[in-house]
Each structure stands twice: as C-alpha cells, then as structure tokens.
C-alpha cells in the first residue's frame, strides 16, 4: 500500500471538491492511480489529455507511485 498526497487543478479540483487529498492505493503505476481517482470523483478528462508530476517533476504515467510523494494531475490550460 502506498500513501501519496494528490493535488488537483482546474476542472479536476472542481470535480473532486478539494484541491488536495491523501490517498492510500495499491495502484501499480500512476495511470492506475488516476483511473482509481477518476472513478471515485467522476473526472471527465481522459488521462491522455493530462500531465502528471511527482514531487514537482513531470514523469511518465508508467512510473509507480512512491510512498510519501506528492502527485499532481495537471489538465490542459486554456488561454485567452
């Protein structure tokens, strides 16, 4: 079991109702973690349209979540 702090931005924050939460997961990689959270919170954004960062560094979805880390799911930013 891995415990991580997850940060949400923009529409993900709106859907989750919080901007951060601590989660316990058995997810093998960050993609599986996002799918877990997508089911829990009803996120409409497909993983392919997001970036993921761990402890402030962009990483690949295939990386395993690390205990005590901070995971950020970052949706595309619309400009104007």
HELIX and SHEET records of a PDB file:
HELIX    1   1 UNK A   10  UNK A   16  1                                   7    
HELIX    2   2 UNK A   30  UNK A   41  1                                  12    
HELIX    3   3 UNK A   47  UNK A   49  5                                   3    
SHEET    1   A 5 UNK A  20  UNK A  25  0                                        
SHEET    2   A 5 UNK A   2  UNK A   8 -1                                        
SHEET    3   A 5 UNK A  70  UNK A  75  1                                        
SHEET    4   A 5 UNK A  50  UNK A  54 -1                                        
SHEET    5   A 5 UNK A  57  UNK A  58 -1                                        
END                                                                             
